[in-house]
């Protein structure tokens, strides 16, 4: 599903105009981004949790040359599905 298709689905399900649905989706994504950037997490009970995880520095290989290289430590966004979402997908 593309962002446009998601916006249209939100508009239809929420009985909103497509413009309002687009603004709501943009606000949601920007809020999640800002919250994760601040180091906090967002929990939507029954849906899931957005959080930031720390990935340690590690050694990898350059696929073109085969030489070892160090991959820097990084913070990565993560999503863990909640029970309600898991049940909906499996049910």
ChimeraX attribute file (.defattr): number of C-alpha atoms within 10 A of each C-alpha:
attribute: neighborCount
match mode: 1-to-1
recipient: residues
	/A:1	7
	/A:2	7
	/A:3	11
	/A:4	11
	/A:5	10
	/A:6	14
	/A:7	22
	/A:8	18
	/A:9	16
	/A:10	19
	/A:11	18
	/A:12	13
	/A:13	9
	/A:14	11
	/A:15	11
	/A:16	16
	/A:17	14
	/A:18	16
	/A:19	12
	/A:20	15
	/A:21	21
	/A:22	19
	/A:23	13
	/A:24	16
	/A:25	16
	/A:26	14
	/A:27	12
	/A:28	12
	/A:29	12
	/A:30	12
	/A:31	13
	/A:32	17
	/A:33	13
	/A:34	12
	/A:35	16
	/A:36	20
	/A:37	14
	/A:38	10
	/A:39	11
	/A:40	12
	/A:41	16
	/A:42	15
	/A:43	14
	/A:44	10
	/A:45	12
	/A:46	13
	/A:47	15
	/A:48	17
	/A:49	15
	/A:50	19
	/A:51	19
	/A:52	19
	/A:53	14
	/A:54	11
	/A:55	12
	/A:56	11
	/A:57	11
	/A:58	10
	/A:59	10
	/A:60	12
	/A:61	12
	/A:62	10
	/A:63	8
	/A:64	6
	/A:65	7
	/A:66	9
	/A:67	9
	/A:68	11
	/A:69	11
	/A:70	11
	/A:71	13
	/A:72	10
	/A:73	11
	/A:74	12
	/A:75	13
	/A:76	11
	/A:77	14
	/A:78	14
	/A:79	14
	/A:80	13
	/A:81	17
	/A:82	15
	/A:83	13
	/A:84	13
	/A:85	15
	/A:86	14
	/A:87	12
	/A:88	9
	/A:89	8
	/A:90	7
	/A:91	6
